[in-house]
């Protein structure tokens, strides 16, 4: 292995060896499928041989992959042992919190953003029992009131205006405009702005979220759906090849697309009264927040403030 190999890439690879699925591992690691595939590809290039055999049903290890898996397990184990030994020197007990924090998210929270937030928090507060689970906004609202969650971080269609109990605080973090994503080879790429009705005859590559498609075209007509997929890579490749257009939003485009993709794709603003996703926090109204919840809220706010400054 080359000197300077990234430890997080080895951790990603080890997770894939356990799940045998890029899709499942990406969800468990809170990164996009494409970012995970890129990390594995980088490892393969550094090592000089394929680590995985890819099939439609998942992946399996090559002989080289088996060897790398064995050594990577030892390296990662030693890495965590080293970090644990250093904690008394790097993270004074008086500054790190203990306890439990249960975070709920919905499908709009992209993995790249969540991964940064979670990684920062657990690195600063290794004594906190931290959990993340995905649910609907309505379920999270009730779970907060019932004491089953401590915090919800979610995105919602701008036109939606759910009512929350007076015992809950809803804090808006960020507004991400919807965008139409097309290949630079597409005739649509020349448009400066596009209306939903102009898209009705164009083939749509729908990525996972049918409800957003329905809300986007509500009152305009039925879109021509060419393909529905939960695979990030297939979605982007089909759009990049000019097979159809996709729907995304400014946060996804800013955080979840590589520079290589952006050189082959174009995004077009939409003329639509409600075409945006609002990212929000929801938590219980209390006289005094728990220290670990207050620390997590600070990290989330800083992260989204940084995103806002980069718009």
N, C-alpha and C positions, 0 to 999 in steps of 0.2 A: 504494500500500500504506500502511496505517496505521502510524504510529510505534509502536514497541514490539512489533512482530510477532516471535514467538519463532523463533529460529534453528533449534531442533531440529525445529519443525514444517516448516520449509522443507527440512531434510535428509530428513525422512520423505516429504515430497511428491516430492522428486527421486528417491528410491528407488522410489516407486510408478510414476513416469514410465518407469523402466527395466524393472521387472518386469511392469507392466500388470496387477498382481494384488495386492489388499489382503492376501489370505491369505499369499502368498509373501513380500511385503514385511514383514509382521508377524513372520514367522519369522526373517527376516534381521536385523531390527532388535531382536529380543528384546522385543517388546511385544505386547499382545493385539490381536486384530483390531479390537475395539471401541475401544481407546485410539487406534489408528491412524485409524480412521474418524472419531473425535471430533476428532483433530488436523486432519484434512483439512477437516472441516465448519467448524471454527473459522477456518481460513484462508479458506474460501469466504465466511464471514460478514464477516470483516474486509475482504476485497477487494470484496465485494458482488456476486459472480457465481460460478456453478458452475465448478469447475476440471476435473471429471471427468464423463464419461458412464458410468454403471454398467450393465453387462450381465451376464447369467448366466455368461458365459465370461470375464469380467474387466472391465477399465476402459479407456477411451481418453480422451485429452485433449480438452477443448473448445478453442475458439480462444483464449479467455482463459487457459486452462491452458497452452497453448503459449507464450504471452507470459510468463506468470509463471515457467514452467520456465526460460526463457532468462535472465531476470533473477535468479532464485533461484540458478542455477548460479554466476553471477558473485559474488553476495553470499556464498554458502557458501565459495567459493574464497578470497575476501578474508578471510573470518572465520578460516579455517584458517591462512592466511598470517600474520594478525595474532597468533594464538595461538602460532605457531611463533616469531615474533619476540620475544614476551614471555617465552618459557620461561626464558631465562637469568636473568630478573629474578624470576619467580614460582616456579620449580622449580629450586633449586640442584642442580647435577649430583651433589653429594655425597649428596643425599637421595633421588634418583630412581635406580631400578635399570634395568639392561639385561639382555638375555638372552632366554629363550624360556619361555613357560608354555602348556601344552596342557591345557585343561579339558574333561572329558567330563561330560555331563548326561543325564538321562533325561526322559521326557515329563511327569513330575510337577513339574518345576521351572518355575513359572509365570514368564512373561516380565516381569511388572512387577517382581518381586523380582530376577531375574537382571540386568535392564537397569540397575538401581540399583547393583548390585555391580560389574558390568563397567565401567560409566561411571566410577565412583569410581576403580577401579584404573587404567584406561588414562589418565585425567586426571592421576593422580599419578605414573604411570610410563610416559610416552610412548615411552621407549626399549625397552620390552619387546615382543617379537613374541608377540602373544597370539592364541590360537585357541580356538574353542568348537565342539564337535560333539556330536550326540545319538546315544546308543547304549543298548543293554540293560545292566543291571547286570552280568550275567555277562561280557559283552564287555569292559566297562570294567575289571573285576577282572583279567582276563587281560592287557589292554593295559597296566595299571599294572605288573604283574609283568614284562612284556616290555619295559618302557621306552618304550612308544608314547604313554602319557599321563603327566601329572605329578600330576593330581588329578581326582577324580570327585565330583560333587555330585548327589545323587539323592534321590528319595522312593520309599518302598516300603510296601506294605501291612503293617500292624503285625504280623500273624500270620506273615508271611514272616520267616525267620531265616537268611539265607544265611551260609554259613561262608566266612571269608576266611583267606588264608594268614597265618602268623605274621609274615611280612615286610611286612604291610600294617596300617595303623592305621585303624580305623573309629570315627568320632566322631559321636555323635548331636547334632543341633542343635535340633530342634523336633519336636513332635508335634501334628498337626492332626486334630482329630476330624472324621469324616464328618458331613455334614448333608444333609437332604432339602430341596430348594429348590422352593417352590410359589408360585403367584400368591396375592396377598392375597384374591382372590375365591374361591379354592378352599376347599372344606369342610375340607380337611386343615390349613389355616392355623390353625385353632383349637386344634390339638393341642399339648400342651406337650412331648411326646416321642412317638416313633413306632417301631414294631417292623417289621422287614423283611417279616414275613408279612402285615402290614396293607397293604402296597404291591402285593402280587401281582396284584390285580384292577384297579389303577390304571394308566393309560397312562404309560409312561416315555419321556421325551425323552433319548436316550442321546448324550452328547457324546464322541465319539472313542474313549474308553478302554473297550473291551469287557471287558478283563481285570478291571478294578475292579468292574464290574457283576457279573461271574461270581463274584468273591470275596465281594462283598457279600451275594449271595443264596445262596451255597453252603450247602446243608443246609436251606434254607427253601422252595425251589421255583423255577420259572422265571418271570421278570418278563414283563409284557405290554409289549413294546417297540413304541411307536407310530412312532418316528422315530429313525434313527441319522444323525448329522451331524458334520462336522468344522468347521462354521461356528459360531463363538462367538455371532455376532449372531442367527443363526437359532435356536440353542438357547435363548438367553435370551428372545427374542421369543415363541417357542412356549410357554415356561413362563409368561412374564408374561401371555400371553393366556389362560391356563388350559387349554391343550390337554393338558397332562400335567405331571408332576413331573420334576425332574432331581436328580442326585446331585452334590454338591460337597463341599468340605471347608473348615474354618475359615480356613485361610490364603488360599484362593482368594476366599472371601467377604470377608475383611478387606482384601485387597490388589487384587483384580481386578474388583470390582463398583463401579459408580458410585453416588453418593448417589441419583441419579434412579431407578436400578433398584431400590435398596433400599427406596424409598418404595412400590414396587409389588409387591415380592416379600417372602416370609417364608422363614426357614430354621428347620428343626425338628431338634433333637438326636435321635440314634438310639439305641435300646436294642439294643446289639449288642456282644458281648465283644471284637471286634477291629476295630471300625469306625474306623480312624484311619490316616493316612499319616505315617510317620516320615521326616524329612528328615535326611540324613547326609552326612558327608564321608568320603572314602576316599583315602588316599595312602600312599606307601611309608615304611616305618620306616627312618629314616636317622639317623646320629649328628648331622648338622647339615643342616637344611633350607636350600635355596637362598634367598638374600635375597628374590627376587621371589615364590617360593612362600610364604614366611613372611609377606610383606606381604599377599598375597592372602588367606591364611587369617585374618589379623587382620580384614580388611574383611568377610569372610563371617561370622565369629563375631559381630562387632558388629552386623551387619544382622539376623541371626536373634535376637540378644539383644534388640534393639529390638522385633522382632515379638512376642517372648515377653512383653515388658513391656506391650504394648498389648492383650493378650488380655483 
